[in-house]
Amino acid sequence: MTGLLWACAVVPAVVGAGLCVTGRRADRVAPAVGIVTAGVVLVLSVAVAP
């Protein structure tokens, strides 16, 4: 359970850092990556809730 909570906090930061490091190529895919990241965090949050 604690690992899932950590994942909820770390996943967006890691994805954001990856987009920053990637540079201009990431500009085109950033909206899609943001939506996927939000979905992953939502699933993790639902898994932690019970």
Full PDB file with SEQRES, HELIX, SHEET, SSBOND, CRYST1, ORIGX, SCALE, CONECT and MASTER records, all heavy atoms in Angstrom:
SEQRES   1 A   50  MET THR GLY LEU LEU TRP ALA CYS ALA VAL VAL PRO ALA          
SEQRES   2 A   50  VAL VAL GLY ALA GLY LEU CYS VAL THR GLY ARG ARG ALA          
SEQRES   3 A   50  ASP ARG VAL ALA PRO ALA VAL GLY ILE VAL THR ALA GLY          
SEQRES   4 A   50  VAL VAL LEU VAL LEU SER VAL ALA VAL ALA PRO                  
HELIX    1 AA1 THR A    2  THR A   22  1                                  21    
HELIX    2 AA2 ARG A   25  VAL A   48  1                                  24    
CRYST1    1.000    1.000    1.000  90.00  90.00  90.00 P 1           1          
ORIGX1      1.000000  0.000000  0.000000        0.00000                         
ORIGX2      0.000000  1.000000  0.000000        0.00000                         
ORIGX3      0.000000  0.000000  1.000000        0.00000                         
SCALE1      1.000000  0.000000  0.000000        0.00000                         
SCALE2      0.000000  1.000000  0.000000        0.00000                         
SCALE3      0.000000  0.000000  1.000000        0.00000                         
ATOM      1  N   MET A   1       0.823  -1.192   0.000  1.00  0.00           N  
ATOM      2  CA  MET A   1       0.000   0.000   0.000  1.00  0.00           C  
ATOM      3  C   MET A   1       0.867   1.256   0.000  1.00  0.00           C  
ATOM      4  O   MET A   1       0.578   2.197  -0.713  1.00  0.00           O  
ATOM      5  CB  MET A   1      -0.921  -0.017   1.222  1.00  0.00           C  
ATOM      6  CG  MET A   1      -1.952   1.058   1.218  1.00  0.00           C  
ATOM      7  SD  MET A   1      -3.305   0.808   0.081  1.00  0.00           S  
ATOM      8  CE  MET A   1      -4.271  -0.378   0.937  1.00  0.00           C  
ATOM      9  N   THR A   2       1.907   1.263   0.778  1.00  0.00           N  
ATOM     10  CA  THR A   2       2.785   2.416   0.835  1.00  0.00           C  
ATOM     11  C   THR A   2       3.465   2.654  -0.505  1.00  0.00           C  
ATOM     12  O   THR A   2       3.649   3.793  -0.924  1.00  0.00           O  
ATOM     13  CB  THR A   2       3.860   2.218   1.927  1.00  0.00           C  
ATOM     14  OG1 THR A   2       3.188   1.987   3.159  1.00  0.00           O  
ATOM     15  CG2 THR A   2       4.735   3.432   2.055  1.00  0.00           C  
ATOM     16  N   GLY A   3       3.803   1.563  -1.191  1.00  0.00           N  
ATOM     17  CA  GLY A   3       4.421   1.698  -2.506  1.00  0.00           C  
ATOM     18  C   GLY A   3       3.506   2.371  -3.511  1.00  0.00           C  
ATOM     19  O   GLY A   3       3.952   3.172  -4.341  1.00  0.00           O  
ATOM     20  N   LEU A   4       2.218   2.062  -3.431  1.00  0.00           N  
ATOM     21  CA  LEU A   4       1.263   2.706  -4.325  1.00  0.00           C  
ATOM     22  C   LEU A   4       1.135   4.198  -4.031  1.00  0.00           C  
ATOM     23  O   LEU A   4       1.011   5.018  -4.943  1.00  0.00           O  
ATOM     24  CB  LEU A   4      -0.106   2.042  -4.215  1.00  0.00           C  
ATOM     25  CG  LEU A   4      -0.215   0.619  -4.765  1.00  0.00           C  
ATOM     26  CD1 LEU A   4      -1.592   0.051  -4.469  1.00  0.00           C  
ATOM     27  CD2 LEU A   4       0.063   0.593  -6.245  1.00  0.00           C  
ATOM     28  N   LEU A   5       1.177   4.563  -2.759  1.00  0.00           N  
ATOM     29  CA  LEU A   5       1.129   5.982  -2.407  1.00  0.00           C  
ATOM     30  C   LEU A   5       2.354   6.716  -2.933  1.00  0.00           C  
ATOM     31  O   LEU A   5       2.263   7.824  -3.452  1.00  0.00           O  
ATOM     32  CB  LEU A   5       1.023   6.146  -0.888  1.00  0.00           C  
ATOM     33  CG  LEU A   5      -0.316   5.798  -0.272  1.00  0.00           C  
ATOM     34  CD1 LEU A   5      -0.233   5.819   1.246  1.00  0.00           C  
ATOM     35  CD2 LEU A   5      -1.381   6.754  -0.758  1.00  0.00           C  
ATOM     36  N   TRP A   6       3.513   6.091  -2.790  1.00  0.00           N  
ATOM     37  CA  TRP A   6       4.738   6.685  -3.328  1.00  0.00           C  
ATOM     38  C   TRP A   6       4.647   6.807  -4.846  1.00  0.00           C  
ATOM     39  O   TRP A   6       5.066   7.808  -5.427  1.00  0.00           O  
ATOM     40  CB  TRP A   6       5.966   5.868  -2.940  1.00  0.00           C  
ATOM     41  CG  TRP A   6       6.499   6.250  -1.605  1.00  0.00           C  
ATOM     42  CD1 TRP A   6       6.342   5.576  -0.444  1.00  0.00           C  
ATOM     43  CD2 TRP A   6       7.251   7.417  -1.291  1.00  0.00           C  
ATOM     44  NE1 TRP A   6       6.954   6.244   0.580  1.00  0.00           N  
ATOM     45  CE2 TRP A   6       7.529   7.378   0.077  1.00  0.00           C  
ATOM     46  CE3 TRP A   6       7.720   8.488  -2.040  1.00  0.00           C  
ATOM     47  CZ2 TRP A   6       8.253   8.393   0.715  1.00  0.00           C  
ATOM     48  CZ3 TRP A   6       8.442   9.491  -1.397  1.00  0.00           C  
ATOM     49  CH2 TRP A   6       8.702   9.431  -0.038  1.00  0.00           C  
ATOM     50  N   ALA A   7       4.103   5.811  -5.495  1.00  0.00           N  
ATOM     51  CA  ALA A   7       3.970   5.849  -6.952  1.00  0.00           C  
ATOM     52  C   ALA A   7       3.063   6.999  -7.380  1.00  0.00           C  
ATOM     53  O   ALA A   7       3.331   7.658  -8.393  1.00  0.00           O  
ATOM     54  CB  ALA A   7       3.440   4.516  -7.460  1.00  0.00           C  
ATOM     55  N   CYS A   8       2.003   7.264  -6.618  1.00  0.00           N  
ATOM     56  CA  CYS A   8       1.106   8.378  -6.940  1.00  0.00           C  
ATOM     57  C   CYS A   8       1.852   9.713  -6.913  1.00  0.00           C  
ATOM     58  O   CYS A   8       1.551  10.619  -7.687  1.00  0.00           O  
ATOM     59  CB  CYS A   8      -0.052   8.444  -5.949  1.00  0.00           C  
ATOM     60  SG  CYS A   8      -1.310   7.196  -6.222  1.00  0.00           S  
ATOM     61  N   ALA A   9       2.821   9.836  -6.033  1.00  0.00           N  
ATOM     62  CA  ALA A   9       3.579  11.083  -5.922  1.00  0.00           C  
ATOM     63  C   ALA A   9       4.742  11.146  -6.904  1.00  0.00           C  
ATOM     64  O   ALA A   9       5.079  12.218  -7.405  1.00  0.00           O  
ATOM     65  CB  ALA A   9       4.100  11.229  -4.494  1.00  0.00           C  
ATOM     66  N   VAL A  10       5.345  10.006  -7.191  1.00  0.00           N  
ATOM     67  CA  VAL A  10       6.574   9.999  -7.979  1.00  0.00           C  
ATOM     68  C   VAL A  10       6.318   9.938  -9.487  1.00  0.00           C  
ATOM     69  O   VAL A  10       7.064  10.548 -10.261  1.00  0.00           O  
ATOM     70  CB  VAL A  10       7.475   8.825  -7.522  1.00  0.00           C  
ATOM     71  CG1 VAL A  10       8.669   8.653  -8.428  1.00  0.00           C  
ATOM     72  CG2 VAL A  10       7.920   9.047  -6.087  1.00  0.00           C  
ATOM     73  N   VAL A  11       5.288   9.244  -9.909  1.00  0.00           N  
ATOM     74  CA  VAL A  11       5.039   9.062 -11.348  1.00  0.00           C  
ATOM     75  C   VAL A  11       4.930  10.403 -12.083  1.00  0.00           C  
ATOM     76  O   VAL A  11       5.617  10.598 -13.089  1.00  0.00           O  
ATOM     77  CB  VAL A  11       3.799   8.170 -11.585  1.00  0.00           C  
ATOM     78  CG1 VAL A  11       3.335   8.247 -13.026  1.00  0.00           C  
ATOM     79  CG2 VAL A  11       4.115   6.734 -11.214  1.00  0.00           C  
ATOM     80  N   PRO A  12       4.116  11.355 -11.623  1.00  0.00           N  
ATOM     81  CA  PRO A  12       4.043  12.622 -12.361  1.00  0.00           C  
ATOM     82  C   PRO A  12       5.375  13.374 -12.405  1.00  0.00           C  
ATOM     83  O   PRO A  12       5.721  13.979 -13.420  1.00  0.00           O  
ATOM     84  CB  PRO A  12       2.995  13.436 -11.601  1.00  0.00           C  
ATOM     85  CG  PRO A  12       2.187  12.430 -10.873  1.00  0.00           C  
ATOM     86  CD  PRO A  12       3.125  11.316 -10.546  1.00  0.00           C  
ATOM     87  N   ALA A  13       6.125  13.316 -11.315  1.00  0.00           N  
ATOM     88  CA  ALA A  13       7.420  14.005 -11.287  1.00  0.00           C  
ATOM     89  C   ALA A  13       8.409  13.378 -12.264  1.00  0.00           C  
ATOM     90  O   ALA A  13       9.132  14.082 -12.971  1.00  0.00           O  
ATOM     91  CB  ALA A  13       7.989  13.983  -9.871  1.00  0.00           C  
ATOM     92  N   VAL A  14       8.429  12.067 -12.315  1.00  0.00           N  
ATOM     93  CA  VAL A  14       9.353  11.376 -13.224  1.00  0.00           C  
ATOM     94  C   VAL A  14       8.962  11.631 -14.681  1.00  0.00           C  
ATOM     95  O   VAL A  14       9.824  11.887 -15.525  1.00  0.00           O  
ATOM     96  CB  VAL A  14       9.379   9.862 -12.911  1.00  0.00           C  
ATOM     97  CG1 VAL A  14      10.121   9.094 -13.981  1.00  0.00           C  
ATOM     98  CG2 VAL A  14      10.005   9.624 -11.550  1.00  0.00           C  
ATOM     99  N   VAL A  15       7.684  11.589 -14.974  1.00  0.00           N  
ATOM    100  CA  VAL A  15       7.233  11.851 -16.344  1.00  0.00           C  
ATOM    101  C   VAL A  15       7.546  13.300 -16.733  1.00  0.00           C  
ATOM    102  O   VAL A  15       8.023  13.564 -17.838  1.00  0.00           O  
ATOM    103  CB  VAL A  15       5.726  11.551 -16.484  1.00  0.00           C  
ATOM    104  CG1 VAL A  15       5.196  12.028 -17.822  1.00  0.00           C  
ATOM    105  CG2 VAL A  15       5.476  10.065 -16.311  1.00  0.00           C  
ATOM    106  N   GLY A  16       7.299  14.232 -15.842  1.00  0.00           N  
ATOM    107  CA  GLY A  16       7.614  15.635 -16.116  1.00  0.00           C  
ATOM    108  C   GLY A  16       9.093  15.865 -16.344  1.00  0.00           C  
ATOM    109  O   GLY A  16       9.491  16.598 -17.252  1.00  0.00           O  
ATOM    110  N   ALA A  17       9.915  15.221 -15.528  1.00  0.00           N  
ATOM    111  CA  ALA A  17      11.364  15.340 -15.714  1.00  0.00           C  
ATOM    112  C   ALA A  17      11.784  14.739 -17.046  1.00  0.00           C  
ATOM    113  O   ALA A  17      12.637  15.295 -17.752  1.00  0.00           O  
ATOM    114  CB  ALA A  17      12.092  14.653 -14.567  1.00  0.00           C  
ATOM    115  N   GLY A  18      11.179  13.629 -17.406  1.00  0.00           N  
ATOM    116  CA  GLY A  18      11.492  13.016 -18.698  1.00  0.00           C  
ATOM    117  C   GLY A  18      11.126  13.923 -19.858  1.00  0.00           C  
ATOM    118  O   GLY A  18      11.870  14.033 -20.838  1.00  0.00           O  
ATOM    119  N   LEU A  19       9.982  14.601 -19.753  1.00  0.00           N  
ATOM    120  CA  LEU A  19       9.592  15.532 -20.805  1.00  0.00           C  
ATOM    121  C   LEU A  19      10.535  16.727 -20.876  1.00  0.00           C  
ATOM    122  O   LEU A  19      10.856  17.214 -21.960  1.00  0.00           O  
ATOM    123  CB  LEU A  19       8.154  16.013 -20.579  1.00  0.00           C  
ATOM    124  CG  LEU A  19       7.050  15.004 -20.869  1.00  0.00           C  
ATOM    125  CD1 LEU A  19       5.703  15.571 -20.450  1.00  0.00           C  
ATOM    126  CD2 LEU A  19       7.028  14.615 -22.335  1.00  0.00           C  
ATOM    127  N   CYS A  20      11.008  17.188 -19.729  1.00  0.00           N  
ATOM    128  CA  CYS A  20      11.955  18.311 -19.720  1.00  0.00           C  
ATOM    129  C   CYS A  20      13.285  17.933 -20.358  1.00  0.00           C  
ATOM    130  O   CYS A  20      13.877  18.726 -21.081  1.00  0.00           O  
ATOM    131  CB  CYS A  20      12.203  18.784 -18.295  1.00  0.00           C  
ATOM    132  SG  CYS A  20      10.821  19.679 -17.597  1.00  0.00           S  
ATOM    133  N   VAL A  21      13.742  16.744 -20.101  1.00  0.00           N  
ATOM    134  CA  VAL A  21      15.032  16.298 -20.619  1.00  0.00           C  
ATOM    135  C   VAL A  21      14.960  16.008 -22.119  1.00  0.00           C  
ATOM    136  O   VAL A  21      15.918  16.230 -22.848  1.00  0.00           O  
ATOM    137  CB  VAL A  21      15.504  15.044 -19.847  1.00  0.00           C  
ATOM    138  CG1 VAL A  21      16.713  14.404 -20.492  1.00  0.00           C  
ATOM    139  CG2 VAL A  21      15.808  15.416 -18.411  1.00  0.00           C  
ATOM    140  N   THR A  22      13.809  15.551 -22.579  1.00  0.00           N  
ATOM    141  CA  THR A  22      13.668  15.163 -23.977  1.00  0.00           C  
ATOM    142  C   THR A  22      13.792  16.351 -24.918  1.00  0.00           C  
ATOM    143  O   THR A  22      14.304  16.223 -26.016  1.00  0.00           O  
ATOM    144  CB  THR A  22      12.315  14.458 -24.195  1.00  0.00           C  
ATOM    145  OG1 THR A  22      12.220  13.385 -23.281  1.00  0.00           O  
ATOM    146  CG2 THR A  22      12.198  13.926 -25.594  1.00  0.00           C  
ATOM    147  N   GLY A  23      13.330  17.501 -24.500  1.00  0.00           N  
ATOM    148  CA  GLY A  23      13.479  18.697 -25.327  1.00  0.00           C  
ATOM    149  C   GLY A  23      12.312  18.939 -26.251  1.00  0.00           C  
ATOM    150  O   GLY A  23      11.164  18.662 -25.925  1.00  0.00           O  
ATOM    151  N   ARG A  24      12.607  19.464 -27.433  1.00  0.00           N  
ATOM    152  CA  ARG A  24      11.567  19.916 -28.356  1.00  0.00           C  
ATOM    153  C   ARG A  24      10.678  18.793 -28.853  1.00  0.00           C  
ATOM    154  O   ARG A  24       9.507  19.008 -29.144  1.00  0.00           O  
ATOM    155  CB  ARG A  24      12.192  20.617 -29.555  1.00  0.00           C  
ATOM    156  CG  ARG A  24      12.923  21.834 -29.158  1.00  0.00           C  
ATOM    157  CD  ARG A  24      13.048  22.787 -30.306  1.00  0.00           C  
ATOM    158  NE  ARG A  24      12.673  24.081 -29.750  1.00  0.00           N  
ATOM    159  CZ  ARG A  24      11.864  24.921 -30.334  1.00  0.00           C  
ATOM    160  NH1 ARG A  24      11.344  24.667 -31.470  1.00  0.00           N  
ATOM    161  NH2 ARG A  24      11.574  26.053 -29.762  1.00  0.00           N  
ATOM    162  N   ARG A  25      11.214  17.590 -28.995  1.00  0.00           N  
ATOM    163  CA  ARG A  25      10.388  16.468 -29.469  1.00  0.00           C  
ATOM    164  C   ARG A  25       9.243  16.185 -28.513  1.00  0.00           C  
ATOM    165  O   ARG A  25       8.181  15.729 -28.920  1.00  0.00           O  
ATOM    166  CB  ARG A  25      11.234  15.217 -29.662  1.00  0.00           C  
ATOM    167  CG  ARG A  25      12.170  15.322 -30.849  1.00  0.00           C  
ATOM    168  CD  ARG A  25      12.987  14.089 -30.953  1.00  0.00           C  
ATOM    169  NE  ARG A  25      13.922  14.084 -29.818  1.00  0.00           N  
ATOM    170  CZ  ARG A  25      14.646  13.059 -29.445  1.00  0.00           C  
ATOM    171  NH1 ARG A  25      14.551  11.927 -30.091  1.00  0.00           N  
ATOM    172  NH2 ARG A  25      15.461  13.149 -28.436  1.00  0.00           N  
ATOM    173  N   ALA A  26       9.459  16.461 -27.256  1.00  0.00           N  
ATOM    174  CA  ALA A  26       8.424  16.189 -26.253  1.00  0.00           C  
ATOM    175  C   ALA A  26       7.264  17.167 -26.351  1.00  0.00           C  
ATOM    176  O   ALA A  26       6.171  16.878 -25.856  1.00  0.00           O  
ATOM    177  CB  ALA A  26       9.036  16.236 -24.859  1.00  0.00           C  
ATOM    178  N   ASP A  27       7.478  18.310 -26.982  1.00  0.00           N  
ATOM    179  CA  ASP A  27       6.406  19.301 -27.083  1.00  0.00           C  
ATOM    180  C   ASP A  27       5.184  18.751 -27.812  1.00  0.00           C  
ATOM    181  O   ASP A  27       4.059  19.074 -27.476  1.00  0.00           O  
ATOM    182  CB  ASP A  27       6.903  20.559 -27.803  1.00  0.00           C  
ATOM    183  CG  ASP A  27       7.897  21.339 -26.959  1.00  0.00           C  
ATOM    184  OD1 ASP A  27       7.953  21.088 -25.748  1.00  0.00           O  
ATOM    185  OD2 ASP A  27       8.615  22.181 -27.529  1.00  0.00           O  
ATOM    186  N   ARG A  28       5.422  17.927 -28.813  1.00  0.00           N  
ATOM    187  CA  ARG A  28       4.307  17.389 -29.590  1.00  0.00           C  
ATOM    188  C   ARG A  28       3.540  16.309 -28.842  1.00  0.00           C  
ATOM    189  O   ARG A  28       2.340  16.176 -29.006  1.00  0.00           O  
ATOM    190  CB  ARG A  28       4.815  16.815 -30.914  1.00  0.00           C  
ATOM    191  CG  ARG A  28       5.028  17.898 -31.932  1.00  0.00           C  
ATOM    192  CD  ARG A  28       5.488  17.322 -33.240  1.00  0.00           C  
ATOM    193  NE  ARG A  28       6.895  17.736 -33.342  1.00  0.00           N  
ATOM    194  CZ  ARG A  28       7.872  16.983 -33.749  1.00  0.00           C  
ATOM    195  NH1 ARG A  28       7.651  15.754 -34.121  1.00  0.00           N  
ATOM    196  NH2 ARG A  28       9.091  17.441 -33.797  1.00  0.00           N  
ATOM    197  N   VAL A  29       4.220  15.532 -28.044  1.00  0.00           N  
ATOM    198  CA  VAL A  29       3.567  14.414 -27.362  1.00  0.00           C  
ATOM    199  C   VAL A  29       3.168  14.736 -25.918  1.00  0.00           C  
ATOM    200  O   VAL A  29       2.541  13.920 -25.264  1.00  0.00           O  
ATOM    201  CB  VAL A  29       4.455  13.147 -27.382  1.00  0.00           C  
ATOM    202  CG1 VAL A  29       4.703  12.679 -28.789  1.00  0.00           C  
ATOM    203  CG2 VAL A  29       5.755  13.372 -26.644  1.00  0.00           C  
ATOM    204  N   ALA A  30       3.526  15.916 -25.439  1.00  0.00           N  
ATOM    205  CA  ALA A  30       3.258  16.265 -24.044  1.00  0.00           C  
ATOM    206  C   ALA A  30       1.781  16.169 -23.667  1.00  0.00           C  
ATOM    207  O   ALA A  30       1.463  15.647 -22.591  1.00  0.00           O  
ATOM    208  CB  ALA A  30       3.813  17.648 -23.728  1.00  0.00           C  
ATOM    209  N   PRO A  31       0.846  16.639 -24.501  1.00  0.00           N  
ATOM    210  CA  PRO A  31      -0.569  16.505 -24.098  1.00  0.00           C  
ATOM    211  C   PRO A  31      -1.003  15.047 -23.928  1.00  0.00           C  
ATOM    212  O   PRO A  31      -1.689  14.706 -22.960  1.00  0.00           O  
ATOM    213  CB  PRO A  31      -1.328  17.181 -25.240  1.00  0.00           C  
ATOM    214  CG  PRO A  31      -0.358  18.123 -25.839  1.00  0.00           C  
ATOM    215  CD  PRO A  31       0.975  17.457 -25.715  1.00  0.00           C  
ATOM    216  N   ALA A  32      -0.597  14.196 -24.844  1.00  0.00           N  
ATOM    217  CA  ALA A  32      -0.965  12.779 -24.739  1.00  0.00           C  
ATOM    218  C   ALA A  32      -0.313  12.131 -23.528  1.00  0.00           C  
ATOM    219  O   ALA A  32      -0.941  11.339 -22.818  1.00  0.00           O  
ATOM    220  CB  ALA A  32      -0.572  12.043 -26.016  1.00  0.00           C  
ATOM    221  N   VAL A  33       0.931  12.469 -23.296  1.00  0.00           N  
ATOM    222  CA  VAL A  33       1.638  11.911 -22.134  1.00  0.00           C  
ATOM    223  C   VAL A  33       0.984  12.392 -20.841  1.00  0.00           C  
ATOM    224  O   VAL A  33       0.850  11.626 -19.882  1.00  0.00           O  
ATOM    225  CB  VAL A  33       3.134  12.287 -22.175  1.00  0.00           C  
ATOM    226  CG1 VAL A  33       3.838  11.914 -20.890  1.00  0.00           C  
ATOM    227  CG2 VAL A  33       3.813  11.620 -23.359  1.00  0.00           C  
ATOM    228  N   GLY A  34       0.547  13.624 -20.817  1.00  0.00           N  
ATOM    229  CA  GLY A  34      -0.143  14.149 -19.635  1.00  0.00           C  
ATOM    230  C   GLY A  34      -1.435  13.418 -19.353  1.00  0.00           C  
ATOM    231  O   GLY A  34      -1.750  13.107 -18.198  1.00  0.00           O  
ATOM    232  N   ILE A  35      -2.199  13.130 -20.397  1.00  0.00           N  
ATOM    233  CA  ILE A  35      -3.457  12.408 -20.225  1.00  0.00           C  
ATOM    234  C   ILE A  35      -3.207  10.984 -19.740  1.00  0.00           C  
ATOM    235  O   ILE A  35      -3.883  10.491 -18.831  1.00  0.00           O  
ATOM    236  CB  ILE A  35      -4.265  12.415 -21.540  1.00  0.00           C  
ATOM    237  CG1 ILE A  35      -4.743  13.837 -21.818  1.00  0.00           C  
ATOM    238  CG2 ILE A  35      -5.439  11.448 -21.484  1.00  0.00           C  
ATOM    239  CD1 ILE A  35      -5.329  14.030 -23.190  1.00  0.00           C  
ATOM    240  N   VAL A  36      -2.214  10.325 -20.322  1.00  0.00           N  
ATOM    241  CA  VAL A  36      -1.884   8.960 -19.898  1.00  0.00           C  
ATOM    242  C   VAL A  36      -1.391   8.959 -18.449  1.00  0.00           C  
ATOM    243  O   VAL A  36      -1.771   8.091 -17.652  1.00  0.00           O  
ATOM    244  CB  VAL A  36      -0.835   8.334 -20.844  1.00  0.00           C  
ATOM    245  CG1 VAL A  36      -0.298   7.033 -20.285  1.00  0.00           C  
ATOM    246  CG2 VAL A  36      -1.442   8.121 -22.219  1.00  0.00           C  
ATOM    247  N   THR A  37      -0.561   9.932 -18.104  1.00  0.00           N  
ATOM    248  CA  THR A  37      -0.054  10.019 -16.728  1.00  0.00           C  
ATOM    249  C   THR A  37      -1.195  10.248 -15.743  1.00  0.00           C  
ATOM    250  O   THR A  37      -1.235   9.635 -14.673  1.00  0.00           O  
ATOM    251  CB  THR A  37       0.969  11.159 -16.614  1.00  0.00           C  
ATOM    252  OG1 THR A  37       2.024  10.914 -17.541  1.00  0.00           O  
ATOM    253  CG2 THR A  37       1.540  11.244 -15.219  1.00  0.00           C  
ATOM    254  N   ALA A  38      -2.126  11.121 -16.098  1.00  0.00           N  
ATOM    255  CA  ALA A  38      -3.282  11.357 -15.226  1.00  0.00           C  
ATOM    256  C   ALA A  38      -4.103  10.081 -15.058  1.00  0.00           C  
ATOM    257  O   ALA A  38      -4.577   9.778 -13.954  1.00  0.00           O  
ATOM    258  CB  ALA A  38      -4.152  12.466 -15.802  1.00  0.00           C  
ATOM    259  N   GLY A  39      -4.250   9.318 -16.127  1.00  0.00           N  
ATOM    260  CA  GLY A  39      -4.969   8.049 -16.035  1.00  0.00           C  
ATOM    261  C   GLY A  39      -4.277   7.051 -15.131  1.00  0.00           C  
ATOM    262  O   GLY A  39      -4.919   6.361 -14.339  1.00  0.00           O  
ATOM    263  N   VAL A  40      -2.960   6.982 -15.246  1.00  0.00           N  
ATOM    264  CA  VAL A  40      -2.192   6.063 -14.392  1.00  0.00           C  
ATOM    265  C   VAL A  40      -2.320   6.458 -12.929  1.00  0.00           C  
ATOM    266  O   VAL A  40      -2.536   5.606 -12.058  1.00  0.00           O  
ATOM    267  CB  VAL A  40      -0.710   6.033 -14.837  1.00  0.00           C  
ATOM    268  CG1 VAL A  40       0.156   5.329 -13.822  1.00  0.00           C  
ATOM    269  CG2 VAL A  40      -0.583   5.370 -16.198  1.00  0.00           C  
ATOM    270  N   VAL A  41      -2.205   7.743 -12.646  1.00  0.00           N  
ATOM    271  CA  VAL A  41      -2.329   8.195 -11.256  1.00  0.00           C  
ATOM    272  C   VAL A  41      -3.750   7.962 -10.741  1.00  0.00           C  
ATOM    273  O   VAL A  41      -3.938   7.602  -9.572  1.00  0.00           O  
ATOM    274  CB  VAL A  41      -1.913   9.674 -11.134  1.00  0.00           C  
ATOM    275  CG1 VAL A  41      -2.231  10.229  -9.759  1.00  0.00           C  
ATOM    276  CG2 VAL A  41      -0.427   9.823 -11.428  1.00  0.00           C  
ATOM    277  N   LEU A  42      -4.737   8.136 -11.590  1.00  0.00           N  
ATOM    278  CA  LEU A  42      -6.118   7.855 -11.186  1.00  0.00           C  
ATOM    279  C   LEU A  42      -6.295   6.383 -10.820  1.00  0.00           C  
ATOM    280  O   LEU A  42      -6.895   6.056  -9.789  1.00  0.00           O  
ATOM    281  CB  LEU A  42      -7.086   8.249 -12.299  1.00  0.00           C  
ATOM    282  CG  LEU A  42      -8.555   7.968 -12.043  1.00  0.00           C  
ATOM    283  CD1 LEU A  42      -9.059   8.818 -10.880  1.00  0.00           C  
ATOM    284  CD2 LEU A  42      -9.368   8.233 -13.283  1.00  0.00           C  
ATOM    285  N   VAL A  43      -5.749   5.500 -11.642  1.00  0.00           N  
ATOM    286  CA  VAL A  43      -5.835   4.062 -11.349  1.00  0.00           C  
ATOM    287  C   VAL A  43      -5.110   3.736 -10.050  1.00  0.00           C  
ATOM    288  O   VAL A  43      -5.610   2.967  -9.217  1.00  0.00           O  
ATOM    289  CB  VAL A  43      -5.266   3.235 -12.528  1.00  0.00           C  
ATOM    290  CG1 VAL A  43      -5.084   1.786 -12.149  1.00  0.00           C  
ATOM    291  CG2 VAL A  43      -6.170   3.359 -13.738  1.00  0.00           C  
ATOM    292  N   LEU A  44      -3.933   4.321  -9.847  1.00  0.00           N  
ATOM    293  CA  LEU A  44      -3.205   4.097  -8.601  1.00  0.00           C  
ATOM    294  C   LEU A  44      -3.995   4.614  -7.403  1.00  0.00           C  
ATOM    295  O   LEU A  44      -4.021   3.975  -6.352  1.00  0.00           O  
ATOM    296  CB  LEU A  44      -1.829   4.771  -8.658  1.00  0.00           C  
ATOM    297  CG  LEU A  44      -0.813   4.139  -9.596  1.00  0.00           C  
ATOM    298  CD1 LEU A  44       0.423   5.021  -9.699  1.00  0.00           C  
ATOM    299  CD2 LEU A  44      -0.424   2.750  -9.127  1.00  0.00           C  
ATOM    300  N   SER A  45      -4.636   5.759  -7.565  1.00  0.00           N  
ATOM    301  CA  SER A  45      -5.434   6.325  -6.458  1.00  0.00           C  
ATOM    302  C   SER A  45      -6.615   5.431  -6.115  1.00  0.00           C  
ATOM    303  O   SER A  45      -6.940   5.236  -4.942  1.00  0.00           O  
ATOM    304  CB  SER A  45      -5.940   7.717  -6.836  1.00  0.00           C  
ATOM    305  OG  SER A  45      -4.873   8.577  -7.083  1.00  0.00           O  
ATOM    306  N   VAL A  46      -7.258   4.885  -7.128  1.00  0.00           N  
ATOM    307  CA  VAL A  46      -8.374   3.971  -6.882  1.00  0.00           C  
ATOM    308  C   VAL A  46      -7.881   2.702  -6.197  1.00  0.00           C  
ATOM    309  O   VAL A  46      -8.555   2.157  -5.315  1.00  0.00           O  
ATOM    310  CB  VAL A  46      -9.107   3.653  -8.210  1.00  0.00           C  
ATOM    311  CG1 VAL A  46     -10.093   2.514  -8.045  1.00  0.00           C  
ATOM    312  CG2 VAL A  46      -9.802   4.900  -8.726  1.00  0.00           C  
ATOM    313  N   ALA A  47      -6.696   2.258  -6.573  1.00  0.00           N  
ATOM    314  CA  ALA A  47      -6.141   1.055  -5.943  1.00  0.00           C  
ATOM    315  C   ALA A  47      -5.797   1.292  -4.472  1.00  0.00           C  
ATOM    316  O   ALA A  47      -5.890   0.384  -3.643  1.00  0.00           O  
ATOM    317  CB  ALA A  47      -4.902   0.581  -6.708  1.00  0.00           C  
ATOM    318  N   VAL A  48      -5.405   2.509  -4.148  1.00  0.00           N  
ATOM    319  CA  VAL A  48      -5.034   2.829  -2.768  1.00  0.00           C  
ATOM    320  C   VAL A  48      -6.271   3.066  -1.905  1.00  0.00           C  
ATOM    321  O   VAL A  48      -6.261   2.791  -0.710  1.00  0.00           O  
ATOM    322  CB  VAL A  48      -4.123   4.083  -2.741  1.00  0.00           C  
ATOM    323  CG1 VAL A  48      -3.920   4.592  -1.339  1.00  0.00           C  
ATOM    324  CG2 VAL A  48      -2.787   3.766  -3.381  1.00  0.00           C  
ATOM    325  N   ALA A  49      -7.360   3.561  -2.495  1.00  0.00           N  
ATOM    326  CA  ALA A  49      -8.536   3.967  -1.748  1.00  0.00           C  
ATOM    327  C   ALA A  49      -9.139   2.914  -0.823  1.00  0.00           C  
ATOM    328  O   ALA A  49      -9.490   3.233   0.299  1.00  0.00           O  
ATOM    329  CB  ALA A  49      -9.604   4.481  -2.722  1.00  0.00           C  
ATOM    330  N   PRO A  50      -9.288   1.653  -1.244  1.00  0.00           N  
ATOM    331  CA  PRO A  50      -9.937   0.711  -0.310  1.00  0.00           C  
ATOM    332  C   PRO A  50      -9.082   0.463   0.847  1.00  0.00           C  
ATOM    333  O   PRO A  50      -8.954   0.414   1.844  1.00  0.00           O  
ATOM    334  CB  PRO A  50     -10.107  -0.566  -1.097  1.00  0.00           C  
ATOM    335  CG  PRO A  50      -9.860  -0.246  -2.505  1.00  0.00           C  
ATOM    336  CD  PRO A  50      -9.095   1.036  -2.525  1.00  0.00           C  
TER     337      PRO A  50                                                      
MASTER        0    0    0    2    0    0    0    6  336    1    0    4          
END                                                                             
